[in-house]
Amino acid sequence: MTDSALPGLPAPPPLGASALPPGTYDGCTVLVTGGGTGLGKAIAAEFARLGADLVIASRKPEHLDPAAAELSALGGKVAALQCDIREPEQIGAALDTAEGALGLPDVLVNNAAANFPVPAEDMSPGAWRAVVDITLNGTFYMTREFGRRHLAAGTPASIVAVGASYAWTGGPGFAHSAAAKAGVKNLVETLAVEWGPYGLRVNGLVPGLMPHEDMTADIRAGLEGARDDRDRRQPALRVGAPRELGWAATFLASPYARFISGHTLVVDGANWQRRDVVAAPVVPVREQLGRGPLGQGPWGQGPLGQGPLGQGPLAP
């Protein structure tokens, strides 16, 4: 069989299919951060199809109403809340509102994050803080508030944190996000032990390449440029579908996974484990991102930026 005839992994079932019995989440409320777009909305949709009421949170209010309308059509109630998870006071207020509308959520999906590619030497302190504050600190603040309420009430709950495979491997070009996601992975493992005796489960969920509308412009541009061969760059010979992440999330949080805690499930068709038999030539991250040599252009006027080095996309 020639390479061009290799079948790869089969396509997933169609959108709308369910991996769990109908009604698995009847009577449950699920809170999804970053639930207004992209993978967060896809995850929320799969919980809704299984009977859950939803609370979707986003710091961008323009994302909330369209998502709420779309998700409401799947059945169940949907509460849409503006919340910046970097601010613990906003999290407390959002959970107060959610609890008043639909009761204390039974499941928390920590999906909100920030990311963009940049060489570490070009990264401003503001850019570093913006990504770490949302991805790691915000995940902790939300998890802490959710956990406190269940601990006080004596009720069981499930938490799923969306991570990234470079929490294990490192992520050249994504030092901020890789460090933050490594923290999230460790947080999953730590809290699973701390809170297990009280009935709270904590797991991680890592997506592979699953194109969606919420990708940052620079990452999307890279994918569009490789549209013809992006499937062949995966061991599965295809990219993932966002609903596949949703099915994994609904399983991890479900009654059928009650003995699974402290685990991170990777849904990427084995892509993060791939290795070449003969190592490919090393291409520096600056070159991969189309950045000029250090000391040239607007990113710096000396070897380590005797000028405005590091004024990246999220600089103050």
C-alpha positions as a printed NumPy array, in Angstrom:
array([[  0.   ,   0.   ,   0.   ],
       [  1.437,   3.394,  -0.966],
       [  1.558,   6.3  ,   1.453],
       [ -1.152,   8.113,  -0.5  ],
       [ -3.506,   5.16 ,  -0.005],
       [ -3.084,   4.86 ,   3.773],
       [ -6.487,   5.119,   5.439],
       [ -5.57 ,   6.828,   8.715],
       [ -7.991,   6.813,  11.626],
       [-11.684,   6.613,  10.69 ],
       [-13.795,   9.754,  10.752],
       [-15.832,  10.352,  13.915],
       [-19.592,   9.756,  14.131],
       [-21.66 ,  12.662,  12.824],
       [-22.355,  15.858,  14.726],
       [-25.271,  15.217,  17.08 ],
       [-24.288,  11.652,  17.952],
       [-23.771,  10.99 ,  21.659],
       [-21.102,   8.911,  23.335],
       [-23.176,   8.398,  26.488],
       [-26.796,   7.362,  27.143],
       [-29.41 ,  10.062,  26.519],
       [-30.208,  11.965,  29.677],
       [-26.846,  11.289,  31.358],
       [-26.783,  14.907,  32.567],
       [-30.486,  15.403,  33.246],
       [-30.813,  17.605,  36.312],
       [-27.171,  18.735,  36.157],
       [-25.72 ,  22.15 ,  35.504],
       [-22.374,  22.512,  33.715],
       [-20.254,  25.672,  33.783],
       [-17.874,  26.166,  30.838],
       [-15.409,  29.049,  30.87 ],
       [-14.649,  30.415,  27.427],
       [-17.894,  28.728,  26.419],
       [-18.983,  31.343,  23.912],
       [-16.81 ,  30.216,  21.003],
       [-14.513,  27.526,  19.685],
       [-13.75 ,  24.393,  21.641],
       [-15.531,  25.688,  24.739],
       [-18.788,  26.021,  22.852],
       [-18.297,  22.588,  21.273],
       [-17.809,  21.065,  24.723],
       [-20.874,  22.854,  26.076],
       [-22.958,  21.57 ,  23.164],
       [-22.207,  17.935,  23.967],
       [-23.243,  18.393,  27.598],
       [-26.451,  20.066,  26.407],
       [-27.249,  17.157,  24.09 ],
       [-27.056,  14.862,  27.126],
       [-29.554,  16.899,  29.125],
       [-27.426,  19.438,  31.017],
       [-28.35 ,  23.   ,  31.756],
       [-25.451,  25.295,  30.927],
       [-23.643,  28.289,  32.305],
       [-21.27 ,  29.74 ,  29.717],
       [-18.794,  32.396,  30.786],
       [-16.689,  34.74 ,  28.669],
       [-14.857,  38.005,  29.26 ],
       [-16.103,  39.175,  25.844],
       [-19.84 ,  39.921,  26.035],
       [-20.262,  39.88 ,  22.261],
       [-19.641,  36.119,  22.304],
       [-22.352,  35.29 ,  24.799],
       [-25.744,  36.005,  23.233],
       [-25.109,  34.189,  19.916],
       [-23.701,  31.174,  21.746],
       [-26.577,  31.108,  24.237],
       [-29.107,  31.126,  21.401],
       [-27.297,  28.322,  19.583],
       [-26.91 ,  26.173,  22.688],
       [-30.482,  26.761,  23.879],
       [-31.716,  25.136,  20.689],
       [-30.198,  21.855,  21.905],
       [-32.535,  21.763,  24.905],
       [-32.075,  22.846,  28.485],
       [-31.522,  26.243,  30.022],
       [-28.511,  28.419,  29.259],
       [-27.212,  31.239,  31.441],
       [-24.594,  33.462,  29.805],
       [-22.3  ,  35.417,  32.113],
       [-19.581,  37.955,  31.437],
       [-16.613,  37.139,  33.648],
       [-12.893,  37.84 ,  33.525],
       [-11.388,  34.856,  35.331],
       [ -8.283,  36.882,  36.143],
       [-10.414,  38.695,  38.727],
       [-11.462,  36.565,  41.725],
       [-14.21 ,  39.037,  42.651],
       [-15.812,  38.632,  39.231],
       [-15.676,  34.857,  39.594],
       [-17.463,  35.01 ,  42.941],
       [-20.146,  37.279,  41.505],
       [-20.564,  35.072,  38.424],
       [-21.009,  31.945,  40.526],
       [-23.501,  33.765,  42.734],
       [-25.513,  34.601,  39.613],
       [-25.217,  31.085,  38.22 ],
       [-26.25 ,  29.553,  41.514],
       [-29.248,  31.85 ,  41.75 ],
       [-30.376,  31.01 ,  38.223],
       [-29.676,  27.284,  37.909],
       [-28.254,  26.121,  41.231],
       [-24.629,  25.415,  42.057],
       [-23.077,  23.884,  38.93 ],
       [-22.246,  20.199,  39.241],
       [-19.468,  20.285,  36.627],
       [-16.828,  22.909,  35.885],
       [-14.953,  22.896,  32.574],
       [-11.949,  25.234,  32.698],
       [-11.522,  26.036,  29.027],
       [-10.66 ,  29.76 ,  29.007],
       [ -7.051,  30.458,  28.025],
       [ -4.871,  32.865,  26.075],
       [ -2.153,  32.086,  23.56 ],
       [ -0.12 ,  33.387,  20.634],
       [  3.274,  32.368,  19.213],
       [  6.299,  34.501,  20.028],
       [ 10.011,  33.834,  20.588],
       [ 10.811,  34.018,  24.293],
       [ 13.35 ,  36.787,  23.772],
       [ 10.692,  38.952,  22.105],
       [  8.103,  38.426,  24.847],
       [  7.243,  41.462,  26.953],
       [  6.428,  41.153,  30.655],
       [  2.878,  42.205,  29.8  ],
       [  2.53 ,  39.427,  27.251],
       [  3.844,  36.863,  29.727],
       [  1.487,  38.065,  32.448],
       [ -1.549,  38.159,  30.182],
       [ -1.207,  34.498,  29.173],
       [ -0.209,  33.186,  32.605],
       [ -2.907,  35.24 ,  34.351],
       [ -5.69 ,  33.81 ,  32.211],
       [ -4.458,  30.276,  31.617],
       [ -2.993,  29.383,  35.02 ],
       [ -4.098,  31.956,  37.573],
       [ -7.614,  32.244,  36.19 ],
       [ -8.001,  28.47 ,  36.104],
       [ -6.926,  28.299,  39.746],
       [ -9.192,  31.141,  40.878],
       [-12.222,  29.598,  39.177],
       [-11.42 ,  26.104,  40.442],
       [-10.835,  27.356,  43.974],
       [-14.18 ,  29.194,  44.134],
       [-16.076,  26.266,  42.602],
       [-14.354,  23.819,  44.939],
       [-14.945,  25.934,  48.045],
       [-18.666,  26.018,  47.411],
       [-18.928,  22.27 ,  46.995],
       [-16.707,  21.624,  50.007],
       [-18.936,  23.887,  52.116],
       [-22.099,  22.23 ,  50.82 ],
       [-20.721,  18.704,  51.135],
       [-21.728,  17.912,  47.553],
       [-19.79 ,  15.9  ,  44.949],
       [-18.619,  17.579,  41.773],
       [-16.399,  17.133,  38.755],
       [-13.8  ,  19.495,  37.324],
       [-12.226,  19.188,  33.869],
       [ -9.324,  21.466,  32.924],
       [ -8.385,  21.864,  29.268],
       [ -4.613,  21.574,  28.926],
       [ -1.982,  21.183,  26.225],
       [  0.495,  18.451,  25.343],
       [  3.434,  20.817,  25.643],
       [  2.863,  20.699,  29.39 ],
       [  4.956,  17.505,  29.067],
       [  7.22 ,  18.351,  26.159],
       [  7.793,  22.103,  26.363],
       [  6.563,  24.406,  23.628],
       [  9.15 ,  26.368,  21.645],
       [  7.487,  29.585,  20.515],
       [  4.937,  29.267,  23.318],
       [  7.003,  29.575,  26.5  ],
       [  4.243,  31.493,  28.3  ],
       [  1.459,  29.078,  27.429],
       [  3.559,  25.935,  27.9  ],
       [  4.609,  27.033,  31.38 ],
       [  1.029,  27.915,  32.29 ],
       [ -0.373,  24.629,  30.96 ],
       [  2.278,  22.686,  32.882],
       [  0.963,  24.441,  35.965],
       [ -2.599,  23.478,  35.078],
       [ -1.579,  19.82 ,  34.679],
       [  0.083,  19.869,  38.089],
       [ -2.943,  21.59 ,  39.586],
       [ -5.148,  18.749,  38.279],
       [ -2.921,  16.154,  39.913],
       [ -2.635,  18.058,  43.199],
       [ -6.308,  18.878,  43.69 ],
       [ -7.441,  15.383,  42.711],
       [ -5.649,  14.133,  45.829],
       [ -6.611,  17.035,  48.085],
       [-10.294,  17.018,  47.203],
       [-10.934,  13.357,  46.436],
       [-11.906,  12.551,  50.043],
       [-14.681,  15.142,  49.771],
       [-16.176,  13.76 ,  46.572],
       [-14.599,  16.111,  44.038],
       [-12.92 ,  14.695,  40.96 ],
       [-10.379,  16.704,  38.946],
       [ -9.138,  15.698,  35.489],
       [ -7.388,  17.252,  32.519],
       [ -8.271,  17.149,  28.835],
       [ -5.814,  17.94 ,  26.044],
       [ -6.981,  18.675,  22.481],
       [ -4.949,  18.024,  19.38 ],
       [ -5.296,  20.039,  16.198],
       [ -9.02 ,  20.766,  15.957],
       [ -9.553,  23.783,  13.687],
       [-12.249,  26.143,  14.953],
       [-13.281,  29.772,  14.666],
       [-11.687,  30.902,  17.936],
       [ -8.074,  30.323,  16.887],
       [ -5.865,  33.385,  17.017],
       [ -5.239,  35.018,  13.653],
       [ -1.566,  34.04 ,  13.494],
       [ -2.224,  30.365,  14.271],
       [ -5.129,  30.283,  11.821],
       [ -2.967,  31.842,   9.104],
       [ -0.411,  29.086,   9.57 ],
       [ -3.096,  26.435,   9.241],
       [ -4.634,  28.028,   6.187],
       [ -1.243,  28.025,   4.515],
       [ -0.97 ,  24.288,   5.152],
       [ -4.597,  23.496,   4.295],
       [ -3.696,  20.984,   1.589],
       [ -1.456,  18.865,   3.788],
       [ -2.439,  19.507,   7.395],
       [ -4.178,  16.115,   7.6  ],
       [ -1.02 ,  14.364,   6.417],
       [  0.93 ,  16.03 ,   9.194],
       [ -1.004,  13.963,  11.76 ],
       [ -0.457,  10.244,  12.522],
       [ -4.231,   9.89 ,  12.211],
       [ -3.972,  11.393,   8.703],
       [ -6.729,  13.775,   9.692],
       [ -7.272,  16.633,  12.1  ],
       [ -9.723,  16.316,  14.963],
       [-13.304,  17.531,  15.129],
       [-14.263,  19.762,  18.078],
       [-17.115,  17.401,  18.973],
       [-14.518,  14.691,  19.674],
       [-13.181,  16.83 ,  22.51 ],
       [-16.744,  17.36 ,  23.708],
       [-17.392,  13.625,  23.859],
       [-14.223,  13.119,  25.897],
       [-15.22 ,  15.899,  28.311],
       [-18.705,  14.469,  28.854],
       [-17.189,  11.071,  29.631],
       [-14.582,  12.38 ,  32.08 ],
       [-17.189,  14.33 ,  34.031],
       [-19.819,  11.569,  33.925],
       [-20.911,   8.952,  36.48 ],
       [-19.174,   6.371,  34.276],
       [-15.772,   7.86 ,  35.138],
       [-16.177,   8.129,  38.897],
       [-12.943,   6.244,  39.585],
       [-10.939,   8.447,  37.226],
       [ -9.343,  11.446,  38.912],
       [ -5.984,  13.17 ,  38.566],
       [ -5.72 ,  11.962,  34.969],
       [ -5.104,  13.999,  31.818],
       [ -6.661,  12.539,  28.682],
       [ -5.031,  13.517,  25.39 ],
       [ -7.364,  13.617,  22.372],
       [ -4.983,  14.186,  19.479],
       [ -4.644,  10.989,  17.438],
       [ -1.205,  10.316,  18.976],
       [  0.28 ,  13.433,  17.419],
       [  2.19 ,  14.546,  20.518],
       [  3.961,  11.184,  20.711],
       [  5.269,  11.181,  17.156],
       [  9.001,  11.051,  16.507],
       [ 10.944,  10.938,  13.253],
       [ 13.271,   7.992,  12.71 ],
       [ 15.783,  10.462,  11.289],
       [ 15.616,  13.812,  13.06 ],
       [ 14.528,  16.687,  10.871],
       [ 16.829,  19.726,  10.558],
       [ 16.435,  22.246,  13.369],
       [ 14.724,  25.469,  12.309],
       [ 14.994,  28.188,  14.977],
       [ 11.702,  29.491,  16.301],
       [ 12.472,  33.017,  15.088],
       [ 12.811,  31.696,  11.56 ],
       [  9.653,  29.602,  11.827],
       [  7.723,  32.712,  12.872],
       [  9.266,  34.891,  10.177],
       [ 11.119,  37.11 ,  12.631],
       [ 14.319,  38.802,  11.57 ],
       [ 17.661,  38.247,  13.288],
       [ 18.127,  39.756,  16.734],
       [ 19.194,  43.369,  16.466],
       [ 17.289,  44.022,  13.232],
       [ 13.871,  45.507,  12.732],
       [ 11.466,  46.869,  15.359],
       [ 12.021,  44.053,  17.88 ],
       [ 15.374,  45.281,  19.149],
       [ 18.432,  47.286,  18.281],
       [ 21.017,  45.142,  19.985],
       [ 21.755,  41.488,  20.816],
       [ 19.156,  41.356,  23.594],
       [ 17.116,  44.417,  22.78 ],
       [ 18.843,  47.688,  23.557],
       [ 15.645,  49.122,  22.161],
       [ 11.966,  48.109,  22.303],
       [ 12.56 ,  44.336,  22.296],
       [  9.533,  42.397,  23.414],
       [  6.648,  44.696,  22.739],
       [  4.508,  41.762,  21.67 ],
       [  0.785,  41.484,  20.952],
       [ -0.247,  41.639,  24.609],
       [  2.323,  44.152,  25.81 ],
       [  1.062,  46.826,  28.211]])
